[in-house]
Amino acid sequence: MNIFYLLIGVSLFAALIFLGVFIWAVRDGQFDDNETPAIRILFDDDSPSGEEEKKEESKKQTS
């Protein structure tokens, strides 16, 4: 019978750990936007990346 008390204590401790991790994730913003990252891959990004823009700007400045 004593093992049940030990298992209840261990399970409550594990539940508190998971609750703490969940609260930390919510405060950190892990669940703010679930839709946009999944949809963003479907759209083409025609704008040049940051490095390409810098190269183009340096070419313009040298000429």
CHARMM-style PDB file with segment names, atoms N, HN, CA, C and O in Angstrom:
ATOM      1  N   MET     1       0.827  -1.206   0.000  1.00  0.00      PROA
ATOM      2  CA  MET     1       0.000   0.000   0.000  1.00  0.00      PROA
ATOM      3  C   MET     1       0.860   1.254   0.000  1.00  0.00      PROA
ATOM      4  O   MET     1       0.445   2.295  -0.510  1.00  0.00      PROA
ATOM      5  N   ASN     2       2.051   1.160   0.568  1.00  0.00      PROA
ATOM      6  HN  ASN     2       2.388   0.314   0.982  1.00  0.00      PROA
ATOM      7  CA  ASN     2       2.920   2.330   0.621  1.00  0.00      PROA
ATOM      8  C   ASN     2       3.407   2.749  -0.768  1.00  0.00      PROA
ATOM      9  O   ASN     2       3.691   3.922  -1.008  1.00  0.00      PROA
ATOM     10  N   ILE     3       3.502   1.765  -1.686  1.00  0.00      PROA
ATOM     11  HN  ILE     3       3.271   0.811  -1.491  1.00  0.00      PROA
ATOM     12  CA  ILE     3       3.966   2.092  -3.034  1.00  0.00      PROA
ATOM     13  C   ILE     3       2.992   3.025  -3.749  1.00  0.00      PROA
ATOM     14  O   ILE     3       3.410   3.834  -4.578  1.00  0.00      PROA
ATOM     15  N   PHE     4       1.686   2.921  -3.435  1.00  0.00      PROA
ATOM     16  HN  PHE     4       1.347   2.264  -2.762  1.00  0.00      PROA
ATOM     17  CA  PHE     4       0.705   3.818  -4.048  1.00  0.00      PROA
ATOM     18  C   PHE     4       0.958   5.276  -3.647  1.00  0.00      PROA
ATOM     19  O   PHE     4       0.841   6.186  -4.468  1.00  0.00      PROA
ATOM     20  N   TYR     5       1.297   5.476  -2.411  1.00  0.00      PROA
ATOM     21  HN  TYR     5       1.392   4.737  -1.744  1.00  0.00      PROA
ATOM     22  CA  TYR     5       1.596   6.847  -1.969  1.00  0.00      PROA
ATOM     23  C   TYR     5       2.827   7.386  -2.681  1.00  0.00      PROA
ATOM     24  O   TYR     5       2.884   8.558  -3.053  1.00  0.00      PROA
ATOM     25  N   LEU     6       3.804   6.517  -2.864  1.00  0.00      PROA
ATOM     26  HN  LEU     6       3.758   5.565  -2.562  1.00  0.00      PROA
ATOM     27  CA  LEU     6       5.001   6.938  -3.594  1.00  0.00      PROA
ATOM     28  C   LEU     6       4.664   7.253  -5.052  1.00  0.00      PROA
ATOM     29  O   LEU     6       5.129   8.259  -5.587  1.00  0.00      PROA
ATOM     30  N   LEU     7       3.863   6.407  -5.698  1.00  0.00      PROA
ATOM     31  HN  LEU     7       3.485   5.589  -5.263  1.00  0.00      PROA
ATOM     32  CA  LEU     7       3.502   6.633  -7.107  1.00  0.00      PROA
ATOM     33  C   LEU     7       2.626   7.879  -7.271  1.00  0.00      PROA
ATOM     34  O   LEU     7       2.758   8.598  -8.261  1.00  0.00      PROA
ATOM     35  N   ILE     8       1.752   8.135  -6.327  1.00  0.00      PROA
ATOM     36  HN  ILE     8       1.645   7.551  -5.522  1.00  0.00      PROA
ATOM     37  CA  ILE     8       0.929   9.352  -6.396  1.00  0.00      PROA
ATOM     38  C   ILE     8       1.821  10.582  -6.261  1.00  0.00      PROA
ATOM     39  O   ILE     8       1.628  11.571  -6.968  1.00  0.00      PROA
ATOM     40  N   GLY     9       2.786  10.522  -5.367  1.00  0.00      PROA
ATOM     41  HN  GLY     9       2.943   9.719  -4.793  1.00  0.00      PROA
ATOM     42  CA  GLY     9       3.713  11.652  -5.195  1.00  0.00      PROA
ATOM     43  C   GLY     9       4.559  11.881  -6.441  1.00  0.00      PROA
ATOM     44  O   GLY     9       4.752  13.021  -6.862  1.00  0.00      PROA
ATOM     45  N   VAL    10       5.062  10.804  -7.029  1.00  0.00      PROA
ATOM     46  HN  VAL    10       4.906   9.878  -6.687  1.00  0.00      PROA
ATOM     47  CA  VAL    10       5.883  10.929  -8.240  1.00  0.00      PROA
ATOM     48  C   VAL    10       5.044  11.466  -9.392  1.00  0.00      PROA
ATOM     49  O   VAL    10       5.513  12.315 -10.150  1.00  0.00      PROA
ATOM     50  N   SER    11       3.812  10.986  -9.536  1.00  0.00      PROA
ATOM     51  HN  SER    11       3.431  10.296  -8.920  1.00  0.00      PROA
ATOM     52  CA  SER    11       2.966  11.456 -10.638  1.00  0.00      PROA
ATOM     53  C   SER    11       2.573  12.917 -10.447  1.00  0.00      PROA
ATOM     54  O   SER    11       2.501  13.664 -11.422  1.00  0.00      PROA
ATOM     55  N   LEU    12       2.320  13.333  -9.222  1.00  0.00      PROA
ATOM     56  HN  LEU    12       2.378  12.725  -8.430  1.00  0.00      PROA
ATOM     57  CA  LEU    12       2.020  14.754  -8.982  1.00  0.00      PROA
ATOM     58  C   LEU    12       3.241  15.627  -9.285  1.00  0.00      PROA
ATOM     59  O   LEU    12       3.109  16.722  -9.832  1.00  0.00      PROA
ATOM     60  N   PHE    13       4.405  15.141  -8.932  1.00  0.00      PROA
ATOM     61  HN  PHE    13       4.512  14.252  -8.488  1.00  0.00      PROA
ATOM     62  CA  PHE    13       5.632  15.893  -9.224  1.00  0.00      PROA
ATOM     63  C   PHE    13       5.839  16.014 -10.734  1.00  0.00      PROA
ATOM     64  O   PHE    13       6.197  17.086 -11.223  1.00  0.00      PROA
ATOM     65  N   ALA    14       5.615  14.923 -11.479  1.00  0.00      PROA
ATOM     66  HN  ALA    14       5.324  14.053 -11.082  1.00  0.00      PROA
ATOM     67  CA  ALA    14       5.747  14.969 -12.933  1.00  0.00      PROA
ATOM     68  C   ALA    14       4.705  15.901 -13.540  1.00  0.00      PROA
ATOM     69  O   ALA    14       5.006  16.635 -14.481  1.00  0.00      PROA
ATOM     70  N   ALA    15       3.485  15.879 -13.012  1.00  0.00      PROA
ATOM     71  HN  ALA    15       3.241  15.282 -12.247  1.00  0.00      PROA
ATOM     72  CA  ALA    15       2.440  16.761 -13.517  1.00  0.00      PROA
ATOM     73  C   ALA    15       2.800  18.223 -13.281  1.00  0.00      PROA
ATOM     74  O   ALA    15       2.541  19.069 -14.137  1.00  0.00      PROA
ATOM     75  N   LEU    16       3.388  18.526 -12.142  1.00  0.00      PROA
ATOM     76  HN  LEU    16       3.598  17.839 -11.447  1.00  0.00      PROA
ATOM     77  CA  LEU    16       3.806  19.908 -11.865  1.00  0.00      PROA
ATOM     78  C   LEU    16       4.921  20.349 -12.812  1.00  0.00      PROA
ATOM     79  O   LEU    16       4.957  21.503 -13.239  1.00  0.00      PROA
ATOM     80  N   ILE    17       5.820  19.438 -13.136  1.00  0.00      PROA
ATOM     81  HN  ILE    17       5.790  18.500 -12.789  1.00  0.00      PROA
ATOM     82  CA  ILE    17       6.891  19.774 -14.088  1.00  0.00      PROA
ATOM     83  C   ILE    17       6.302  20.082 -15.461  1.00  0.00      PROA
ATOM     84  O   ILE    17       6.680  21.071 -16.090  1.00  0.00      PROA
ATOM     85  N   PHE    18       5.375  19.238 -15.932  1.00  0.00      PROA
ATOM     86  HN  PHE    18       5.069  18.435 -15.421  1.00  0.00      PROA
ATOM     87  CA  PHE    18       4.763  19.478 -17.236  1.00  0.00      PROA
ATOM     88  C   PHE    18       3.934  20.765 -17.229  1.00  0.00      PROA
ATOM     89  O   PHE    18       3.922  21.490 -18.224  1.00  0.00      PROA
ATOM     90  N   LEU    19       3.254  21.052 -16.144  1.00  0.00      PROA
ATOM     91  HN  LEU    19       3.263  20.463 -15.337  1.00  0.00      PROA
ATOM     92  CA  LEU    19       2.495  22.302 -16.041  1.00  0.00      PROA
ATOM     93  C   LEU    19       3.427  23.508 -16.096  1.00  0.00      PROA
ATOM     94  O   LEU    19       3.117  24.508 -16.744  1.00  0.00      PROA
ATOM     95  N   GLY    20       4.562  23.414 -15.419  1.00  0.00      PROA
ATOM     96  HN  GLY    20       4.813  22.601 -14.893  1.00  0.00      PROA
ATOM     97  CA  GLY    20       5.536  24.513 -15.454  1.00  0.00      PROA
ATOM     98  C   GLY    20       6.096  24.729 -16.844  1.00  0.00      PROA
ATOM     99  O   GLY    20       6.269  25.870 -17.273  1.00  0.00      PROA
ATOM    100  N   VAL    21       6.384  23.644 -17.556  1.00  0.00      PROA
ATOM    101  HN  VAL    21       6.244  22.718 -17.208  1.00  0.00      PROA
ATOM    102  CA  VAL    21       6.899  23.759 -18.927  1.00  0.00      PROA
ATOM    103  C   VAL    21       5.837  24.352 -19.847  1.00  0.00      PROA
ATOM    104  O   VAL    21       6.156  25.163 -20.717  1.00  0.00      PROA
ATOM    105  N   PHE    22       4.583  23.959 -19.666  1.00  0.00      PROA
ATOM    106  HN  PHE    22       4.323  23.301 -18.960  1.00  0.00      PROA
ATOM    107  CA  PHE    22       3.500  24.507 -20.484  1.00  0.00      PROA
ATOM    108  C   PHE    22       3.334  25.999 -20.241  1.00  0.00      PROA
ATOM    109  O   PHE    22       3.198  26.770 -21.191  1.00  0.00      PROA
ATOM    110  N   ILE    23       3.344  26.409 -18.990  1.00  0.00      PROA
ATOM    111  HN  ILE    23       3.455  25.783 -18.219  1.00  0.00      PROA
ATOM    112  CA  ILE    23       3.210  27.838 -18.673  1.00  0.00      PROA
ATOM    113  C   ILE    23       4.388  28.618 -19.241  1.00  0.00      PROA
ATOM    114  O   ILE    23       4.204  29.719 -19.760  1.00  0.00      PROA
ATOM    115  N   TRP    24       5.591  28.068 -19.153  1.00  0.00      PROA
ATOM    116  HN  TRP    24       5.740  27.174 -18.732  1.00  0.00      PROA
ATOM    117  CA  TRP    24       6.768  28.729 -19.723  1.00  0.00      PROA
ATOM    118  C   TRP    24       6.621  28.886 -21.234  1.00  0.00      PROA
ATOM    119  O   TRP    24       6.961  29.933 -21.786  1.00  0.00      PROA
ATOM    120  N   ALA    25       6.111  27.839 -21.912  1.00  0.00      PROA
ATOM    121  HN  ALA    25       5.835  26.989 -21.464  1.00  0.00      PROA
ATOM    122  CA  ALA    25       5.952  27.899 -23.369  1.00  0.00      PROA
ATOM    123  C   ALA    25       4.912  28.927 -23.764  1.00  0.00      PROA
ATOM    124  O   ALA    25       5.099  29.637 -24.752  1.00  0.00      PROA
ATOM    125  N   VAL    26       3.826  29.026 -23.024  1.00  0.00      PROA
ATOM    126  HN  VAL    26       3.674  28.449 -22.221  1.00  0.00      PROA
ATOM    127  CA  VAL    26       2.779  30.006 -23.342  1.00  0.00      PROA
ATOM    128  C   VAL    26       3.315  31.417 -23.144  1.00  0.00      PROA
ATOM    129  O   VAL    26       3.067  32.288 -23.978  1.00  0.00      PROA
ATOM    130  N   ARG    27       4.039  31.662 -22.069  1.00  0.00      PROA
ATOM    131  HN  ARG    27       4.241  30.955 -21.391  1.00  0.00      PROA
ATOM    132  CA  ARG    27       4.591  32.997 -21.822  1.00  0.00      PROA
ATOM    133  C   ARG    27       5.668  33.357 -22.820  1.00  0.00      PROA
ATOM    134  O   ARG    27       5.876  34.534 -23.113  1.00  0.00      PROA
ATOM    135  N   ASP    28       6.365  32.345 -23.354  1.00  0.00      PROA
ATOM    136  HN  ASP    28       6.196  31.389 -23.116  1.00  0.00      PROA
ATOM    137  CA  ASP    28       7.432  32.593 -24.324  1.00  0.00      PROA
ATOM    138  C   ASP    28       6.888  32.837 -25.727  1.00  0.00      PROA
ATOM    139  O   ASP    28       7.636  33.253 -26.611  1.00  0.00      PROA
ATOM    140  N   GLY    29       5.587  32.583 -25.947  1.00  0.00      PROA
ATOM    141  HN  GLY    29       4.980  32.245 -25.229  1.00  0.00      PROA
ATOM    142  CA  GLY    29       4.972  32.849 -27.239  1.00  0.00      PROA
ATOM    143  C   GLY    29       5.027  31.695 -28.215  1.00  0.00      PROA
ATOM    144  O   GLY    29       4.948  31.907 -29.425  1.00  0.00      PROA
ATOM    145  N   GLN    30       5.159  30.491 -27.721  1.00  0.00      PROA
ATOM    146  HN  GLN    30       5.223  30.319 -26.738  1.00  0.00      PROA
ATOM    147  CA  GLN    30       5.249  29.332 -28.609  1.00  0.00      PROA
ATOM    148  C   GLN    30       3.938  29.049 -29.322  1.00  0.00      PROA
ATOM    149  O   GLN    30       3.948  28.423 -30.382  1.00  0.00      PROA
ATOM    150  N   PHE    31       2.805  29.489 -28.774  1.00  0.00      PROA
ATOM    151  HN  PHE    31       2.797  29.997 -27.913  1.00  0.00      PROA
ATOM    152  CA  PHE    31       1.509  29.165 -29.344  1.00  0.00      PROA
ATOM    153  C   PHE    31       0.811  30.399 -29.908  1.00  0.00      PROA
ATOM    154  O   PHE    31      -0.407  30.380 -30.089  1.00  0.00      PROA
ATOM    155  N   ASP    32       1.545  31.458 -30.185  1.00  0.00      PROA
ATOM    156  HN  ASP    32       2.534  31.473 -30.037  1.00  0.00      PROA
ATOM    157  CA  ASP    32       0.923  32.689 -30.661  1.00  0.00      PROA
ATOM    158  C   ASP    32       0.379  32.554 -32.068  1.00  0.00      PROA
ATOM    159  O   ASP    32      -0.769  32.927 -32.310  1.00  0.00      PROA
ATOM    160  N   ASP    33       1.150  32.040 -32.996  1.00  0.00      PROA
ATOM    161  HN  ASP    33       2.082  31.737 -32.799  1.00  0.00      PROA
ATOM    162  CA  ASP    33       0.722  31.981 -34.391  1.00  0.00      PROA
ATOM    163  C   ASP    33       1.011  30.590 -34.939  1.00  0.00      PROA
ATOM    164  O   ASP    33       2.156  30.265 -35.254  1.00  0.00      PROA
ATOM    165  N   ASN    34      -0.017  29.781 -35.049  1.00  0.00      PROA
ATOM    166  HN  ASN    34      -0.947  30.045 -34.793  1.00  0.00      PROA
ATOM    167  CA  ASN    34       0.161  28.426 -35.548  1.00  0.00      PROA
ATOM    168  C   ASN    34      -0.120  28.307 -37.036  1.00  0.00      PROA
ATOM    169  O   ASN    34       0.282  27.321 -37.652  1.00  0.00      PROA
ATOM    170  N   GLU    35      -0.803  29.289 -37.636  1.00  0.00      PROA
ATOM    171  HN  GLU    35      -1.129  30.090 -37.135  1.00  0.00      PROA
ATOM    172  CA  GLU    35      -1.231  29.183 -39.025  1.00  0.00      PROA
ATOM    173  C   GLU    35      -0.192  29.712 -40.004  1.00  0.00      PROA
ATOM    174  O   GLU    35       0.063  29.064 -41.020  1.00  0.00      PROA
ATOM    175  N   THR    36       0.402  30.839 -39.744  1.00  0.00      PROA
ATOM    176  HN  THR    36       0.194  31.365 -38.919  1.00  0.00      PROA
ATOM    177  CA  THR    36       1.257  31.515 -40.713  1.00  0.00      PROA
ATOM    178  C   THR    36       2.483  30.707 -41.123  1.00  0.00      PROA
ATOM    179  O   THR    36       2.759  30.651 -42.321  1.00  0.00      PROA
ATOM    180  N   PRO    37       3.239  30.079 -40.228  1.00  0.00      PROA
ATOM    181  CA  PRO    37       4.408  29.329 -40.690  1.00  0.00      PROA
ATOM    182  C   PRO    37       4.048  28.177 -41.620  1.00  0.00      PROA
ATOM    183  O   PRO    37       4.827  27.855 -42.517  1.00  0.00      PROA
ATOM    184  N   ALA    38       2.900  27.555 -41.434  1.00  0.00      PROA
ATOM    185  HN  ALA    38       2.267  27.817 -40.705  1.00  0.00      PROA
ATOM    186  CA  ALA    38       2.504  26.456 -42.309  1.00  0.00      PROA
ATOM    187  C   ALA    38       2.090  26.955 -43.681  1.00  0.00      PROA
ATOM    188  O   ALA    38       2.269  26.242 -44.668  1.00  0.00      PROA
ATOM    189  N   ILE    39       1.544  28.155 -43.771  1.00  0.00      PROA
ATOM    190  HN  ILE    39       1.399  28.734 -42.970  1.00  0.00      PROA
ATOM    191  CA  ILE    39       1.071  28.708 -45.040  1.00  0.00      PROA
ATOM    192  C   ILE    39       2.185  29.437 -45.769  1.00  0.00      PROA
ATOM    193  O   ILE    39       2.157  29.514 -46.998  1.00  0.00      PROA
ATOM    194  N   ARG    40       3.156  29.970 -45.058  1.00  0.00      PROA
ATOM    195  HN  ARG    40       3.179  29.908 -44.061  1.00  0.00      PROA
ATOM    196  CA  ARG    40       4.213  30.799 -45.651  1.00  0.00      PROA
ATOM    197  C   ARG    40       5.005  30.037 -46.711  1.00  0.00      PROA
ATOM    198  O   ARG    40       5.492  30.648 -47.663  1.00  0.00      PROA
ATOM    199  N   ILE    41       5.142  28.744 -46.573  1.00  0.00      PROA
ATOM    200  HN  ILE    41       4.746  28.248 -45.800  1.00  0.00      PROA
ATOM    201  CA  ILE    41       5.923  27.961 -47.526  1.00  0.00      PROA
ATOM    202  C   ILE    41       5.219  27.872 -48.880  1.00  0.00      PROA
ATOM    203  O   ILE    41       5.862  27.584 -49.890  1.00  0.00      PROA
ATOM    204  N   LEU    42       3.920  28.113 -48.914  1.00  0.00      PROA
ATOM    205  HN  LEU    42       3.398  28.347 -48.094  1.00  0.00      PROA
ATOM    206  CA  LEU    42       3.162  27.998 -50.157  1.00  0.00      PROA
ATOM    207  C   LEU    42       3.337  29.216 -51.054  1.00  0.00      PROA
ATOM    208  O   LEU    42       3.071  29.124 -52.252  1.00  0.00      PROA
ATOM    209  N   PHE    43       3.767  30.337 -50.528  1.00  0.00      PROA
ATOM    210  HN  PHE    43       3.983  30.412 -49.555  1.00  0.00      PROA
ATOM    211  CA  PHE    43       3.902  31.559 -51.310  1.00  0.00      PROA
ATOM    212  C   PHE    43       5.333  31.730 -51.800  1.00  0.00      PROA
ATOM    213  O   PHE    43       6.291  31.402 -51.099  1.00  0.00      PROA
ATOM    214  N   ASP    44       5.458  32.255 -53.029  1.00  0.00      PROA
ATOM    215  HN  ASP    44       4.679  32.521 -53.598  1.00  0.00      PROA
ATOM    216  CA  ASP    44       6.777  32.527 -53.578  1.00  0.00      PROA
ATOM    217  C   ASP    44       7.315  33.816 -52.997  1.00  0.00      PROA
ATOM    218  O   ASP    44       6.581  34.789 -52.823  1.00  0.00      PROA
ATOM    219  N   ASP    45       8.580  33.815 -52.705  1.00  0.00      PROA
ATOM    220  HN  ASP    45       9.176  33.025 -52.846  1.00  0.00      PROA
ATOM    221  CA  ASP    45       9.224  35.017 -52.197  1.00  0.00      PROA
ATOM    222  C   ASP    45      10.121  35.549 -53.306  1.00  0.00      PROA
ATOM    223  O   ASP    45      11.220  35.041 -53.527  1.00  0.00      PROA
ATOM    224  N   ASP    46       9.641  36.581 -54.002  1.00  0.00      PROA
ATOM    225  HN  ASP    46       8.748  36.994 -53.822  1.00  0.00      PROA
ATOM    226  CA  ASP    46      10.390  37.123 -55.123  1.00  0.00      PROA
ATOM    227  C   ASP    46      11.408  38.165 -54.710  1.00  0.00      PROA
ATOM    228  O   ASP    46      12.276  38.525 -55.506  1.00  0.00      PROA
ATOM    229  N   SER    47      11.325  38.657 -53.485  1.00  0.00      PROA
ATOM    230  HN  SER    47      10.621  38.365 -52.838  1.00  0.00      PROA
ATOM    231  CA  SER    47      12.263  39.690 -53.062  1.00  0.00      PROA
ATOM    232  C   SER    47      13.636  39.068 -52.815  1.00  0.00      PROA
ATOM    233  O   SER    47      13.724  37.959 -52.287  1.00  0.00      PROA
ATOM    234  N   PRO    48      14.687  39.753 -53.182  1.00  0.00      PROA
ATOM    235  CA  PRO    48      16.027  39.207 -52.955  1.00  0.00      PROA
ATOM    236  C   PRO    48      16.348  39.171 -51.465  1.00  0.00      PROA
ATOM    237  O   PRO    48      15.810  39.945 -50.673  1.00  0.00      PROA
ATOM    238  N   SER    49      17.218  38.274 -51.115  1.00  0.00      PROA
ATOM    239  HN  SER    49      17.655  37.645 -51.757  1.00  0.00      PROA
ATOM    240  CA  SER    49      17.583  38.155 -49.699  1.00  0.00      PROA
ATOM    241  C   SER    49      18.449  39.331 -49.278  1.00  0.00      PROA
ATOM    242  O   SER    49      18.822  40.149 -50.119  1.00  0.00      PROA
ATOM    243  N   GLY    50      18.766  39.432 -48.037  1.00  0.00      PROA
ATOM    244  HN  GLY    50      18.462  38.767 -47.353  1.00  0.00      PROA
ATOM    245  CA  GLY    50      19.524  40.553 -47.500  1.00  0.00      PROA
ATOM    246  C   GLY    50      20.919  40.653 -48.074  1.00  0.00      PROA
ATOM    247  O   GLY    50      21.394  41.761 -48.323  1.00  0.00      PROA
ATOM    248  N   GLU    51      21.593  39.535 -48.294  1.00  0.00      PROA
ATOM    249  HN  GLU    51      21.207  38.635 -48.092  1.00  0.00      PROA
ATOM    250  CA  GLU    51      22.950  39.559 -48.834  1.00  0.00      PROA
ATOM    251  C   GLU    51      22.951  40.021 -50.285  1.00  0.00      PROA
ATOM    252  O   GLU    51      23.841  40.761 -50.702  1.00  0.00      PROA
ATOM    253  N   GLU    52      21.953  39.586 -51.058  1.00  0.00      PROA
ATOM    254  HN  GLU    52      21.230  38.985 -50.719  1.00  0.00      PROA
ATOM    255  CA  GLU    52      21.884  40.013 -52.454  1.00  0.00      PROA
ATOM    256  C   GLU    52      21.624  41.515 -52.548  1.00  0.00      PROA
ATOM    257  O   GLU    52      22.160  42.191 -53.426  1.00  0.00      PROA
ATOM    258  N   GLU    53      20.796  42.032 -51.633  1.00  0.00      PROA
ATOM    259  HN  GLU    53      20.361  41.483 -50.920  1.00  0.00      PROA
ATOM    260  CA  GLU    53      20.538  43.472 -51.630  1.00  0.00      PROA
ATOM    261  C   GLU    53      21.813  44.245 -51.333  1.00  0.00      PROA
ATOM    262  O   GLU    53      22.067  45.280 -51.948  1.00  0.00      PROA
ATOM    263  N   LYS    54      22.622  43.752 -50.390  1.00  0.00      PROA
ATOM    264  HN  LYS    54      22.415  42.911 -49.890  1.00  0.00      PROA
ATOM    265  CA  LYS    54      23.870  44.433 -50.056  1.00  0.00      PROA
ATOM    266  C   LYS    54      24.834  44.418 -51.234  1.00  0.00      PROA
ATOM    267  O   LYS    54      25.523  45.408 -51.484  1.00  0.00      PROA
ATOM    268  N   LYS    55      24.888  43.293 -51.968  1.00  0.00      PROA
ATOM    269  HN  LYS    55      24.329  42.489 -51.765  1.00  0.00      PROA
ATOM    270  CA  LYS    55      25.763  43.212 -53.137  1.00  0.00      PROA
ATOM    271  C   LYS    55      25.319  44.204 -54.203  1.00  0.00      PROA
ATOM    272  O   LYS    55      26.146  44.881 -54.813  1.00  0.00      PROA
ATOM    273  N   GLU    56      23.996  44.289 -54.428  1.00  0.00      PROA
ATOM    274  HN  GLU    56      23.324  43.739 -53.933  1.00  0.00      PROA
ATOM    275  CA  GLU    56      23.481  45.225 -55.425  1.00  0.00      PROA
ATOM    276  C   GLU    56      23.774  46.666 -55.032  1.00  0.00      PROA
ATOM    277  O   GLU    56      24.118  47.485 -55.884  1.00  0.00      PROA
ATOM    278  N   GLU    57      23.637  46.982 -53.732  1.00  0.00      PROA
ATOM    279  HN  GLU    57      23.357  46.316 -53.041  1.00  0.00      PROA
ATOM    280  CA  GLU    57      23.912  48.335 -53.263  1.00  0.00      PROA
ATOM    281  C   GLU    57      25.394  48.672 -53.416  1.00  0.00      PROA
ATOM    282  O   GLU    57      25.743  49.794 -53.782  1.00  0.00      PROA
ATOM    283  N   SER    58      26.264  47.702 -53.138  1.00  0.00      PROA
ATOM    284  HN  SER    58      25.981  46.790 -52.841  1.00  0.00      PROA
ATOM    285  CA  SER    58      27.701  47.969 -53.271  1.00  0.00      PROA
ATOM    286  C   SER    58      28.086  48.142 -54.735  1.00  0.00      PROA
ATOM    287  O   SER    58      28.983  48.926 -55.045  1.00  0.00      PROA
ATOM    288  N   LYS    59      27.423  47.423 -55.641  1.00  0.00      PROA
ATOM    289  HN  LYS    59      26.695  46.786 -55.389  1.00  0.00      PROA
ATOM    290  CA  LYS    59      27.687  47.589 -57.065  1.00  0.00      PROA
ATOM    291  C   LYS    59      27.254  48.987 -57.528  1.00  0.00      PROA
ATOM    292  O   LYS    59      27.938  49.625 -58.329  1.00  0.00      PROA
ATOM    293  N   LYS    60      26.110  49.450 -57.013  1.00  0.00      PROA
ATOM    294  HN  LYS    60      25.554  48.932 -56.363  1.00  0.00      PROA
ATOM    295  CA  LYS    60      25.615  50.769 -57.390  1.00  0.00      PROA
ATOM    296  C   LYS    60      26.551  51.861 -56.883  1.00  0.00      PROA
ATOM    297  O   LYS    60      26.780  52.861 -57.563  1.00  0.00      PROA
ATOM    298  N   GLN    61      27.092  51.658 -55.678  1.00  0.00      PROA
ATOM    299  HN  GLN    61      26.906  50.846 -55.125  1.00  0.00      PROA
ATOM    300  CA  GLN    61      27.960  52.677 -55.098  1.00  0.00      PROA
ATOM    301  C   GLN    61      29.302  52.742 -55.817  1.00  0.00      PROA
ATOM    302  O   GLN    61      29.879  53.823 -55.939  1.00  0.00      PROA
ATOM    303  N   THR    62      29.811  51.609 -56.296  1.00  0.00      PROA
ATOM    304  HN  THR    62      29.343  50.731 -56.196  1.00  0.00      PROA
ATOM    305  CA  THR    62      31.113  51.602 -56.968  1.00  0.00      PROA
ATOM    306  C   THR    62      31.020  52.135 -58.387  1.00  0.00      PROA
ATOM    307  O   THR    62      31.998  52.666 -58.914  1.00  0.00      PROA
ATOM    308  N   SER    63      29.836  51.998 -59.024  1.00  0.00      PROA
ATOM    309  HN  SER    63      29.042  51.567 -58.596  1.00  0.00      PROA
ATOM    310  CA  SER    63      29.727  52.479 -60.412  1.00  0.00      PROA
ATOM    311  C   SER    63      29.285  53.911 -60.500  1.00  0.00      PROA
ATOM    312  OT1 SER    63      29.150  54.449 -61.599  1.00  0.00      PROA
TER     313      SER     63
END
